[in-house]
Amino acid sequence: MADVKSTFGPKRIDNISWSDTSQPSKLIQDDLQTKQKTPLFYLHNESINDYEDDIYFVNNSDETLSFVAPYELMKKDTENPESVIAVEPSERDKAFTYTDVLPKQGVRINRQHIIYDSDYLNQIIVYTMSCASKAMWGVWRFSACEKGLFPSSYPLLWEDGTKPLCVVSAEKLNDPKDRPILPPVLPIRQQLYQGWSEPYDQTRASFMVAITDVIYRYDFGMVGCYYNHMWDEYSSEAEQIANLLIKKDADNVDEILALMTAVYDVSFGTGYTTVPKEVAEIIYDLWLKYKNNK
C-alpha cells in the first residue's frame, strides 16, 4: 500500500450503507451469489482527492464490536510452531486500534494511491471479534489481497459466515493455540508487567506475563475471561506459578502440571479446576527458556 502520510490518522464514519453497485474486482464478479448476499463486514473507500482513497473497515452487523485491529496480533514461535507469541503493536498500530465500533460504522484502516499502488500486490489484514450469533462467535482474522487497488464495497465475510471468493482467508480463531492476545487487554498487561518489574526484575516479569498469556488464551478455570477481555484474572495464579518454579524447579511436564494444579486447588478449591496438559507443556517450554536465559 502507499506510504501513509502524517495527515492520515484514526477516523470513524457513521451510518455507512452497503452498496455493491461499484465495479468490483474480477474475483468478485466471478462470485455469482454476490448480488444475493449481504456482508457482515466489508471494506469501503472514501475518495480524498484525485489520486487517493481512504479505506474503511465497516461493521455491517447489528452488534458493537469490542475492537478492530488492522495489523497482525500474533506470530508463531520459530522454535515451537504450535505456540503463539503476542506481537507488541507499534505506536502507529496502537493509534489504529479501534474499540466499541458501532453498527454501520466505518473505521479508517488504510490508504491507497491510484498511481503508486496500481501495479503492486496489496494486502490488508484485519482482526475483530464477533458475537453476532453462536456460529459467528469468536475472534476473526481477515486477509485480503488485490493486484492493484481495492474496490469499494469489498466484502470480507458474508452474514451467513461464508468467505467471499475475493478474500484470501477469513479465519475464526477459536482454537486456544491459535488465539491472539487481544488489543483491549494490552493496557492492563503492560501495567502488570511494570508492577512485576519493581519487586522482581524484567526477566521474571516477562516470564510471568508469558505464563498469564498462555492461561488467558486457553481460558480454563474462570471460563469466559478471554472473550470478556479479563487478562488480569489469571495474573495472580501466573505469578504464583512462576515463583514456585523458580524456588522449587521442575524437570518435566508432569511436575509442571502437578505444581499448577496445586496452585489452582488453593485458589479455587480442590478439584475445581482441571489444568490442560497442553498448557503444562507450553509452560514447561517457557520454563526451560527462562532458565537458559538466566
C-alpha positions as CSV (number, residue, x, y, z in Angstrom):
1,M,0.0,0.0,0.0
2,A,1.1,3.6,-0.4
3,D,3.1,5.3,2.3
4,V,0.9,6.7,4.9
5,K,1.3,10.5,5.3
6,S,1.3,12.3,8.6
7,T,-2.2,13.6,7.9
8,F,-3.5,10.0,7.8
9,G,-4.9,9.2,11.2
10,P,-7.7,7.3,13.0
11,K,-11.2,8.3,11.9
12,R,-14.7,7.0,12.1
13,I,-17.7,7.5,9.8
14,D,-21.3,6.6,11.0
15,N,-24.2,5.2,9.0
16,I,-22.4,3.7,6.1
17,S,-24.7,1.7,3.8
18,W,-23.6,-1.4,1.9
19,S,-23.7,-1.0,-1.8
20,D,-22.5,-3.4,-4.5
21,T,-23.1,-1.1,-7.4
22,S,-19.4,-0.2,-7.8
23,Q,-17.2,-2.1,-10.2
24,P,-15.7,-4.9,-8.2
25,S,-12.6,-6.9,-8.9
26,K,-12.7,-9.9,-11.3
27,L,-12.8,-12.3,-8.4
28,I,-15.9,-10.7,-7.0
29,Q,-17.5,-10.7,-10.5
30,D,-17.0,-14.4,-10.7
31,D,-19.0,-14.9,-7.5
32,L,-22.5,-15.4,-8.9
33,Q,-24.1,-15.0,-5.5
34,T,-22.6,-11.6,-4.7
35,K,-25.9,-9.8,-5.5
36,Q,-27.9,-12.1,-3.3
37,K,-25.8,-11.7,-0.2
38,T,-25.1,-9.1,2.5
39,P,-21.8,-8.8,4.2
40,L,-21.3,-8.8,8.0
41,F,-18.0,-6.9,7.5
42,Y,-16.6,-5.2,4.4
43,L,-14.2,-2.6,3.1
44,H,-15.4,0.8,1.9
45,N,-13.5,3.5,0.1
46,E,-13.7,7.3,0.6
47,S,-12.1,9.5,-2.1
48,I,-9.9,12.2,-0.5
49,N,-8.5,13.7,-3.8
50,D,-8.0,12.8,-7.4
51,Y,-5.3,10.2,-6.5
52,E,-6.0,8.8,-3.1
53,D,-8.7,6.8,-1.3
54,D,-9.0,6.1,2.4
55,I,-10.0,2.5,3.1
56,Y,-12.5,1.9,5.9
57,F,-13.4,-1.4,7.7
58,V,-17.2,-1.3,8.0
59,N,-19.2,-3.1,10.8
60,N,-22.3,-4.0,8.9
61,S,-23.7,-6.2,11.7
62,D,-26.2,-5.3,14.4
63,E,-23.6,-5.6,17.2
64,T,-21.0,-3.3,18.7
65,L,-17.6,-4.8,18.0
66,S,-15.3,-4.7,21.0
67,F,-12.3,-4.0,18.8
68,V,-11.0,-3.7,15.2
69,A,-7.2,-4.1,14.7
70,P,-5.8,-3.7,11.2
71,Y,-2.5,-5.4,11.8
72,E,-1.1,-8.8,12.9
73,L,-1.9,-9.7,16.5
74,M,0.3,-12.8,16.7
75,K,3.1,-14.8,15.2
76,K,4.3,-18.4,15.5
77,D,7.2,-19.3,17.8
78,T,10.1,-20.3,15.4
79,E,11.2,-22.9,17.9
80,N,7.7,-24.2,18.6
81,P,5.2,-23.6,15.7
82,E,2.4,-24.8,17.9
83,S,2.9,-21.8,20.2
84,V,1.6,-18.3,19.5
85,I,3.6,-15.2,20.5
86,A,1.9,-11.9,21.1
87,V,3.0,-9.2,18.7
88,E,3.7,-5.9,20.6
89,P,1.9,-3.2,18.5
90,S,3.8,-0.2,17.3
91,E,2.7,3.3,18.2
92,R,1.0,3.5,14.8
93,D,-0.8,0.2,15.4
94,K,-2.0,1.4,18.8
95,A,-3.4,4.6,17.2
96,F,-5.3,2.5,14.7
97,T,-6.8,0.1,17.2
98,Y,-10.4,0.9,17.5
99,T,-12.7,-0.2,20.3
100,D,-16.5,-0.1,20.5
101,V,-17.1,0.0,16.8
102,L,-20.8,0.7,16.3
103,P,-23.2,-1.0,13.9
104,K,-22.9,0.6,10.4
105,Q,-19.8,2.4,11.5
106,G,-16.6,2.5,9.4
107,V,-13.1,2.9,10.8
108,R,-10.3,4.1,8.7
109,I,-7.6,1.5,8.4
110,N,-5.5,2.2,5.3
111,R,-4.9,4.5,2.3
112,Q,-4.3,3.7,-1.4
113,H,-2.8,5.7,-4.2
114,I,-4.1,5.3,-7.8
115,I,-0.6,5.5,-9.2
116,Y,1.7,4.1,-6.5
117,D,-0.5,1.1,-5.6
118,S,-2.0,0.2,-9.0
119,D,0.9,-2.0,-10.2
120,Y,1.5,-3.9,-6.9
121,L,0.1,-6.8,-5.0
122,N,-1.5,-5.1,-2.0
123,Q,-2.7,-6.7,1.2
124,I,-5.0,-5.8,4.1
125,I,-5.1,-7.8,7.4
126,V,-7.8,-7.0,9.9
127,Y,-8.8,-8.7,13.2
128,T,-12.0,-8.3,15.1
129,M,-14.3,-10.3,17.4
130,S,-17.9,-11.1,16.6
131,C,-20.6,-12.3,19.0
132,A,-23.4,-11.9,16.4
133,S,-24.5,-15.5,16.8
134,K,-23.3,-18.8,18.0
135,A,-21.9,-19.6,14.6
136,M,-20.1,-16.2,14.4
137,W,-18.8,-16.2,18.0
138,G,-15.0,-15.8,18.0
139,V,-12.0,-13.8,17.0
140,W,-11.8,-13.3,13.2
141,R,-8.7,-12.7,11.1
142,F,-9.3,-11.4,7.5
143,S,-6.6,-11.3,4.8
144,A,-7.5,-9.7,1.5
145,C,-5.1,-9.2,-1.4
146,E,-5.5,-7.4,-4.7
147,K,-3.3,-6.8,-7.7
148,G,-3.8,-3.1,-7.8
149,L,-6.4,-1.1,-6.0
150,F,-9.1,-2.3,-3.6
151,P,-12.5,-1.5,-5.0
152,S,-15.2,-0.1,-2.7
153,S,-17.9,-2.4,-1.3
154,Y,-15.4,-5.2,-0.8
155,P,-16.9,-7.9,1.3
156,L,-14.8,-9.6,4.0
157,L,-17.4,-12.0,5.4
158,W,-21.0,-12.8,4.4
159,E,-23.6,-12.6,7.1
160,D,-24.1,-16.4,6.9
161,G,-20.4,-16.8,7.9
162,T,-19.1,-17.9,4.5
163,K,-16.0,-16.4,2.9
164,P,-16.3,-14.3,-0.2
165,L,-14.3,-15.5,-3.2
166,C,-12.3,-12.3,-3.3
167,V,-10.9,-12.8,0.3
168,V,-7.7,-14.9,0.7
169,S,-8.7,-16.0,4.2
170,A,-11.4,-15.5,6.8
171,E,-10.4,-17.5,9.9
172,K,-12.3,-17.9,13.1
173,L,-9.5,-18.3,15.7
174,N,-11.4,-20.3,18.4
175,D,-8.8,-23.0,19.0
176,P,-6.8,-21.8,22.1
177,K,-3.4,-22.5,20.4
178,D,-4.4,-20.0,17.6
179,R,-5.9,-17.3,19.8
180,P,-4.0,-13.9,19.8
181,I,-3.6,-11.6,22.7
182,L,-6.5,-9.1,22.2
183,P,-5.9,-5.3,22.0
184,P,-8.3,-4.4,24.8
185,V,-6.2,-6.2,27.4
186,L,-2.8,-4.7,26.3
187,P,-3.0,-1.7,28.8
188,I,-3.6,-3.8,31.9
189,R,-1.0,-6.3,30.6
190,Q,1.6,-3.6,30.3
191,Q,0.6,-2.2,33.7
192,L,1.1,-5.5,35.4
193,Y,4.4,-6.1,33.7
194,Q,5.6,-2.7,35.1
195,G,4.3,-3.7,38.5
196,W,6.1,-7.0,38.5
197,S,9.3,-5.4,37.3
198,E,9.6,-3.5,40.5
199,P,9.7,-6.2,43.2
200,Y,11.3,-8.8,40.8
201,D,13.2,-8.0,37.6
202,Q,12.3,-7.6,34.0
203,T,13.2,-11.2,33.1
204,R,11.0,-12.6,35.8
205,A,8.2,-10.1,34.9
206,S,8.3,-11.2,31.3
207,F,8.1,-14.9,32.4
208,M,5.0,-14.0,34.5
209,V,3.4,-12.2,31.5
210,A,4.1,-15.2,29.3
211,I,2.5,-17.6,31.7
212,T,-0.5,-15.3,32.0
213,D,-0.8,-15.1,28.2
214,V,-1.0,-18.9,28.0
215,I,-3.6,-19.3,30.7
216,Y,-5.6,-16.4,29.3
217,R,-5.6,-17.9,25.7
218,Y,-6.6,-21.3,26.9
219,D,-9.2,-19.7,29.2
220,F,-9.6,-22.6,31.7
221,G,-10.8,-22.1,35.3
222,M,-12.8,-18.9,35.1
223,V,-14.3,-19.7,31.7
224,G,-15.2,-16.6,29.6
225,C,-12.4,-14.3,30.7
226,Y,-10.8,-14.4,27.2
227,Y,-13.9,-13.1,25.4
228,N,-14.6,-10.6,28.2
229,H,-11.0,-9.2,28.0
230,M,-10.1,-10.0,31.6
231,W,-6.4,-10.9,31.2
232,D,-5.6,-9.9,34.7
233,E,-8.0,-12.5,36.2
234,Y,-5.2,-15.0,35.5
235,S,-2.3,-13.0,36.7
236,S,-2.3,-14.0,40.4
237,E,-2.0,-17.7,39.6
238,A,0.6,-17.0,36.9
239,E,2.7,-15.0,39.5
240,Q,2.5,-17.9,42.0
241,I,3.4,-20.5,39.3
242,A,6.5,-18.5,38.2
243,N,7.7,-18.0,41.8
244,L,7.2,-21.7,42.7
245,L,9.1,-22.8,39.6
246,I,12.0,-20.5,40.4
247,K,12.0,-21.7,44.0
248,K,11.4,-25.4,43.5
249,D,12.3,-26.1,39.8
250,A,10.6,-28.7,37.6
251,D,12.2,-31.3,35.5
252,N,9.3,-32.4,33.3
253,V,5.7,-31.6,32.1
254,D,4.1,-33.8,34.8
255,E,5.8,-31.8,37.6
256,I,4.6,-28.5,36.0
257,L,1.1,-30.0,35.8
258,A,1.2,-31.0,39.5
259,L,2.5,-27.6,40.5
260,M,-0.2,-25.7,38.6
261,T,-2.9,-28.0,39.9
262,A,-1.8,-27.3,43.5
263,V,-1.9,-23.6,42.9
264,Y,-5.4,-23.7,41.4
265,D,-6.6,-26.1,44.2
266,V,-5.6,-23.4,46.8
267,S,-7.2,-20.6,44.8
268,F,-10.5,-22.2,43.8
269,G,-10.8,-25.4,45.8
270,T,-9.5,-28.9,45.4
271,G,-10.6,-30.5,42.1
272,Y,-12.5,-27.4,40.9
273,T,-10.0,-26.6,38.1
274,T,-8.6,-29.0,35.6
275,V,-5.3,-27.8,34.1
276,P,-5.0,-28.9,30.5
277,K,-1.8,-30.9,29.9
278,E,-1.2,-28.9,26.7
279,V,-0.9,-25.8,28.9
280,A,1.6,-27.5,31.1
281,E,3.6,-28.5,28.1
282,I,3.8,-24.9,26.8
283,I,4.7,-23.5,30.3
284,Y,7.4,-26.2,30.6
285,D,8.9,-24.8,27.4
286,L,8.7,-21.3,28.8
287,W,10.4,-22.5,32.0
288,L,13.3,-24.1,30.1
289,K,13.8,-20.8,28.1
290,Y,13.7,-18.8,31.3
291,K,16.4,-21.0,32.9
292,N,18.5,-20.8,29.8
293,N,18.3,-17.1,29.7
294,K,19.3,-16.5,33.3
